[in-house]
Structures are given as C-alpha cells and as structure tokens.
C-alpha cells in the first residue's frame, strides 16, 4: 500500500452512520472526483478578474500591465506566511514537544474523550500558531492511538486535530488578515488608502471577537465528543492500514570534524541569545500588543523558539527541510493573488472606476449597516471554498468589502473579524490546508471530512448569527492612516 493511503479510502464499505455522516461521505466522494488542485482556483480567479476588468472597459494592455505590476507586490507577505508555517512545524516536531506529547497522550480515559481532548488542544494552539496546531495535534493523535487501553476512532481523532484550522485559527495571533491590517509595510498601498492601519485591539482582541472564539471552542469540543464512534464502532489506525511506527531519526554522534558544528548546540545558543536580546528590546520598549502584532516579530519569536527546542543545528535543519513542502501552495499562489489585487484596484474602466469600486457599490446596494456583517460573512465563506488562503483571499476581497464597510459605516475592525470567522468555515471541508496534517496521520481527506462536515453544518449558522448580532454593539470609526 502506498504511503498516505488507507484501507478505508480504497475498500470502504457503504457508510452506516447517521444522516449527516452519509451526506458528508457523498460530498467528499464528489469533491475528490471533480475538484482540481487549489492552484487552479487561484488561476481561474485571475482569469475571472481579468474578464471583469475587460467588461468595464479596461484596455487589454492595461489589464496585462496591472496583472504584471501586481504579481510580485506581495513578496514580503508571501515570505512571512511561509515562515509562519515553517516555524510552527519546527516547534511542533522538536524533542521537547515530543516529550510533552507523550505526557499529554496519557490524559484521556476513553476513546470519545480523547477525540474531544484533541479538539480542545488543536483549537487552543491555533490561537497562537495555526501550523503548530496542525502538526502538534496530529502527533498527539498518533501518540494516543498507540495506547492499547483505550480505543479511539483514528478518523475522528484526525478530524479533531484539524478543528483549530477549521474553527478558530483566524481569530488568533496568526490571523493573516489581522496581521496584514496591523502591518502597513505588508499592505498594498491601494488597500491602505481604503482601510488604514487596524491594530489587534480592534480585531482579534475585541471582546466580541474573543466571544466568538470561546463559543466556537465549546461547540466544537461538544460536537467532536458526540460525533465520535463509540468503542465498538471505532476504527483504530490498524483498521485503516496506518502504521504508527516512529520514523524519527535517532541522534548520531559526529563522524567527521566537519560535522561537529552541525551537532553542537553552541551555534544555536549564541544565535538564540542574540535573538533574545532583540525580542527583549522589542517588548520592553513598545506596547507588547503592538510588538506581537508585527508579523516579522511574531515569526522571529517562533523561529528562535524552534532553534532552541531543536537544540542541535542538524536537527533544526532537518525539521526545516521536512516543513518546506507544506508551503508550496503559498509560494506559487500568492503572486497570483497580488496580480488579482492590482486588477481590482489599479485598472480603471471607461467610467474611470475600478472593478473594486463596482464590486463595493454592489455590496452597498444589497446591504445595510445592520445586514452587512451577515452578507459579508456568507460571501466570504463561499468564496473561501474556492480560494483557500486566508491572506491571499483577503488581498482579493478587502479592497471592495472594506470600501463597502466604509460607505455603510460598519466598524472596520469588526469587518476584519467577520472575514476571519467566516473564512475559516470552508476549511472544514476543503482539503488544501489538511495536507500537512494528513501527511502526519497517514490518512486521506475522505477519512476525516465526514466529521468535519458535521462541524460545518453547526458552525455556519452559529458564526453568521453571532457576526450579525455582535455587530450591533460596535460603532464605526474612520480609517487611521499610518
């Protein structure tokens, strides 16, 4: 059997679960047959935006110029998002993390409680770093699955490990949209002119935003518990043809003089010491909230932590090498998103207005100040299924939805939170961000999506209603320019 496949994905018997699970299985089979790679959705979005620009009278040459000018406009942000994923992975696979995972795996007392426990851990970690949440939670599922005193359904455990990415990650510190809006150096100039700079205090640290995160945590953990098969029906890793052997490489003493520095912690200690001095200076000379909202500071902190926890340069470099495949989609898709942003904002048509202006006018026409959060939430969730990238989709979506928010006098920070909460919803059934986790677990998307789809059916109405209700407690403030 090939790595990453399972018996359930090749010889799966007819589904005998409840209505929601049968529906999820049908949706999964359809999407696996008909959905192309996420890159194709980004490429199609370019074509659609180019067609829209042509439709409003932009000359073909100017359409091409706008696309080319914008193609590399997101390079700093692309690198930042790649480092978020890489640093999170490096921390999660470090030796201290492995020790912690073994201890945490001993906590649950039953298979269903283990699934709920993994869900809570995944959600909690996602509020700090989505990549750590994916990898650490996946390793925790494998560690629990090695126990012979409880019988945890391996598929339900894998789905629980994904709930941080599917429920709350965008409401935490690694939120692409919130990080982008708080960092003027990473924002395209055209977007700054619409939104200004929006600090974390107006987005992820709004009490209303934290309330949504808390409600989603409780809902997700309860659903994870009650949707997990009981002991008699649970399928363990062996039932799915998944090996739980630990493939990590043992420490090997240097064999030649040139290896000494690679295995000596001296280099790590010196680099981390220098980094600690800079981090200390940042957090003592600035408001800590402003310091951590700087994406470069955030990434620097996690990279230094990854170096320290892996201790030896060789182990650190091996972890980096293993993490790189998970960012391939980011590296190739974000330039397309930059081109889309320019097609939306830098190519005026015959009436002198850009495609972004026409789209924002549409949202203003169909919305009011009261209904806009609900309308935008539904739209962001639907679009997120086709463009599965929080940061890249924000670059596409922000110019016109934030202009509409300005026109309707909707709290701009709440508009970002609306996007964050709604954007995460399609992750529950879109396999794009599942890939790092599935690689750790040795499963395929169809093995876990039945459980995540159940979560989606409950999350969607909860999120949309809360976004609408809580919006009534906030007042509009004009954009603050850097």
N, C-alpha and C positions, 0 to 999 in steps of 0.2 A: 504493500500500500504506500502511496506517495505521502511525504510529509505534508501536514496541514489538511489531510482528508480524514474523514471519519466514516465508520460503518453506517451511521445514520444518514449521511449525505449521499450514500451510494445505494444502499439496500433498505431504505426507510420504509417501514410498514405504514399502512394507512393510519392517519392520525386519529386517536380515540379520545382526545381531550374534549374540553368544553367548546362552546361556540366560538369564543374569542380566539382560542388557540387554533382551531380549524381555519378560521378566517386568516389568521396570521400566516399559517403554513401556505395557504393559497396565494397570498400576496407575495410571499418570499419566492415561491416557485416561479411566479410570473416575472418578478423583478430580476431574478437570476438569468432568466431566459432572454429578456428583452432589454435590460438596462446596460448601456455601454460603460466604459471607464469614465470616472468623474471628469477627466481632462476633456472629453468630448462635449460635456455640458458647458464648460468654460469656453471652448472654441465656438460652440453654437451661440453662446451669449454674445460673443464678439460679432458674429455674422448678423444676429438679430439687431444689435445696436447700430451696426453699420447700415443695415437696411432702414432702420428708423431714421437715422441721420439723412440718408438719401431721400426718404419720404417727405421730410420737412424742407427739402430744397438745398441741402448742403452739397456743393460740387464734389464729385467723386475724388478729385485730387485732394481736397481738403479733408475728406473722410480718411483717406490713407495717411495724410500728414498727421492728423490728430491721433490715429492709432499708433503710428510710429513714434511720435513725440511722447506718448504716454507709456509706451511699452516698458521703459526702464525707470519710470518715475517712482516705482515702489521698491526699488532695490534695498534701501535701508530697512524698510518694514519687512520685506521678504527674508532678509538675513535675520532680523530679530525674531520672527516667527519660527524660523528653522532652529534657532538656538533655544527657544522655549522648549521645543520637542526634544532636542538633543540633550539639553541639561537635565530635563525631567527624567529621561530614560537613564542617564548616567547615575543619577542619585538613586533611582529605584532598584538598579541591579548591583549596587555596591555591597561589599561584605557586611557592613553594619545593618543595612536594610535586610539582608538575608537572615541575619540573626533575629531581628525584630519580627520578620515574617513568620519564622518558626515558632516564636513565642505566641504571637497573635493567633496562629492557626490552632493552638491548643484551647482557645477560649470557648468556641461554640459547643453546645451539648447535644444538638440534634442536627439532622440534615437541613431542615427548613430554617432553623435559627441560624445556621451557618450562611445560608443564602441571604437572609436579612442582614446579618452581620457584615458580609462583604459589601452589600449595597450601601450601608451606612459609611463604611470605610472609604469606599470609592467616592461617594458624594462629598465627604469631608475633605479628602485630599484634593478633589477637583477645585475647591475654592482657593487653593494655593497654587496648584500647577496641574493642568489637565493631563500632561504627559506622565507625570509621576502617578496620577490616579489610574491611568490605563495600565501601565506596566506593573506597578506595585500590587494593584488589586488582582491582576491576572496571576502573578506569582503567588499571592495569598490563596487564590482558588486552587492552584496546583498543590500547595502545601496542605490545605485542608483535605483535598482529595486523596492524599497519601495516607490519611488516617484510616485505620481499619475498625475503629469503634463507633463511627457514625457513617451513615450512607447519604451523602449529599448528591443531588442531581447535578452533574457536571455542566449540563447545558444551562440550567437555571443559575448556577453559580457564575458562569461566564457572562450571562446577561446582567446579573447584579454588578459584576465588576465594571460593566460599561455604563452604569447609570450616572456616574459623575459626568461623563461626556454627554450623556443624553438628557440630563436634567438640569444641572446647576453650574457647570464649568463657566459659562458665560456671565454668571452673576458673581464670579470671584476675581481674584487678583490677575489671572491670566486672560481675562476677557479681552479679546482682540479689539473690539470696538471701543471699550472703555479706555484701554491702554492707548489706542491710537488718538482718541479725542483729548487725552491728557498730555500728549506729547506733540507740540506744534512742529518740531523738527521732522516728525514722521508723516505729518498730514500733507496731502497735496494742497497747494496754495488755493486752488479753487474751492476746496472744501472748508478751509479755514475761514474764507470770506463769508461762508454761509453759517457755520456753526460756532466759530470762535473756539477757544480752548475750554473744555469742560472737565473740571477736576473730579477725582474719585468721590469727593464728598457729595457731588451732585449725581453720581451714577451708582456704582456698586455699594457705596456706603450710605446711600439714602435709607432711612428706616423702612420705607415702603419696599425697596428692593430687597433688603435683608428679610423682610417678612415673607416675600415670595419664595426666597431660598429656603426658609425654615419650613414653610408649608409643603414645598416640593420634597424636602427631605423626609418628612413624616409620611407623606402619601407614598413615596417611592419605596420606603422600607416596608410599610404595611403590605403593599402590593407584591413586593418581592417575596415576602413570607407566605402569603396565602396563594400565590400562583405557583409556588414550587411544589413539584410532586412529592407526595409522602414517601416514606421509606420503601414501601413495597413497589411503588411505581417509578422510583428514582432510577435514572441511568447514570452509573458511575463512569469514570474515564475508560476503564477496561471495556465496558459495554459499547463504547463508541470507538474502540480501536485506537485510543490515545495512550501513548507511553508517558509515564511520569518520571522516567529516569532523569536524574540531574546531569545535564551535559556540561556544566561549568568546568572550566579548566583549573586543575589544582595549581598551587603556587610552585614554580620551578626555580631552583637556585640558578643564578647566572652561570653560564657555561664558558664565557669568554670575557676578557676585560671590557669589551665594548658594550656588554650587556649590563654592566654594573649600574650605570646611571638610570637605565630603564627600570631597574628593580629597586633602586634605593629611594626611600621616602624623602631624602634630603631636598631634592629639587622641589617636590610637592610642598614641603614645609615652608621653604623660602618663598615660593610663589604665593601660597595662601597667606603667609604673613604680610606680604606686600598688599595683597588684596584686602586683607582685614583692616589695614591702616586706612585704605581709601574708603571702605564701607563705613568704618567708624566715623571718619570725617564727614561723609555724606549725611549720616543720620544724626550727628550732633550739631551740625551747622545749618541743617534745614529741618523743616517740619517733616517728621517721619512719614506722614501720609503723602506728602509731595515727593519725598525721596523714593518710596516704593512704587509710586505711580509712574516713575520714569522707567520705560521698558529696558533701557540699557542697564540701569542699576539692578532691576529685577533679574535680568539674565546674568549679569556679573555675579550676583549673590549666589544663584543656583549653580553656576559653573564652578565657582570657588568651593561650594559645598560638595559638588561632585568630585572634584580633585581630592579634597580632604577625605571623603568617605571611601574612595577607592585606594587611597594612600600611595600606592606604587604607580609611577607613570605608565608602566606597561599595561597594568590592569585598566587604568583610565583610558588609554588609547584604544584598547580592545573594546571597551564599552562604547566609545565614540563611534568606532567602525561599525558596530552592530546597530547603532541607532540611526545611521545615515539613511538607510532605505526607507524609513518611515517618513522622511521629509521630501521624498522625490516629488510628490504631488504639489507640495508648496512651492518648490523651486521652479517648476515648469508652468504652474497655473497662475501664480501671482503676476508675472509680466503681462499675461492676457488681461487680468483684472485692471492693471494700470492703463492699458490701452482702452479698455471699456470706460474707465473713469474720464479719460480725455474725450472720447467720443460723446459722452454725455454732457460734458461741461465746456469743451473748448471748440466746438464746431457749430457756429450759428447758422441757421437756415435762412430762407428768403425773407422772413419777417424779423431777422436779427436776433431771434431767440434760439436757445439751445434745446436739445432733446430733454435735458434735465428740467428746463423750465416748463416744457409742455407736460411732462410727467407730474411735476409738482402741482401744476394747475389742475390736472385730473384728480389728484388726491384731495385738493382743496374743494373741488366741485362735488365730490361724492361724500365728503366728511364734514363734521362739525368739530368744534373743540372737544366736545364730550365723546363723540364716537371715534375720533381719530385713533386713539390707542388700540381699540379693538380692531378697526380696519387694518391698521398697520401691522398688528400682531398676526392676523390671519395671512396677510400678504407675505410677510417675512417668513412665516413658517412654510408656506407653499413654495416660495422661491428657494428656500434653503434646501429643499429636497433636490433641486437641480443644480445649485451652486453650493456644495457642502464645505464652505470655508468661511468661518466667522469674520476674519479680517478682510478677505478678498471680497466677500459679498457686501460687507459694509462700505467698501470703496465704491462698489457699483450702486448701492441703494441709497447711501447717505445724501448725495447731492440733492436728490429730488424729495425724499421723505423729510429731510431736515428743513428744506426750504418750505415745504408744506407745513411742518410744525411751527416754523416762524410765522407764516402767514395766518395760521389758526391760533397763535399764541398758546401753544402747548409747551409745557416745561421741557426744555431741550435735554436735560439730563434724564428725565423720565422717558423721552423718546428713545434714548440710547438703551435704557433698561427694557423698554418694550421690545426693541430689537434683540437684546441679549436673551431675554426669557423665551421669546418666540423662535429665535434662530436655532436654539438647541433642540427643539421638538423633533424636526425631521432626522436628527442624528440617531434617534431611536430605531429608525428603520433603514437609514441609508448606510451601506456598508463601508463608505470611504474611510471614516475615522475608526472603524472597527479593526482595520487591518493590523496595527501594532498589537492589539490585544489578542486577536485571533492567532497571530503568529506565536505568541507566548503560550496560548492554550492548546494549539494544535487542532482547532475547530474551524468550521466554515460559518459564514453568516447565517445560513439557513438553520444551523443548530441552535442559535440563540435568539433569532429575531421573533420567534413566536412569543417569547416572554417580554421582549422589549416593545413589541407591538401592543401587547396588553397594557403596558405602562402608558404608551402614547394615547390610547383611547381615553384614559382618565386624565392624563396631564393636559391634553389640549383644551378641554373646556375649563379646567381649573385655572390654567395660565391666562387664557383670554379674558375670563370674567374678572380675575384679580387685577389684570392690567387696566381694565376699564374702570373698576371701582376705585382703585387706589389713585388713579389719575385725578379724581375729583378732589383730592386732598392737597394738590400742588398748584402753585401759581407760576405763571410764565415770567422769565427774566430774559432780556435781550442778550445776544451773544457777547461774550467777553473776548476781545481781540488780544493776541499776545503782544 
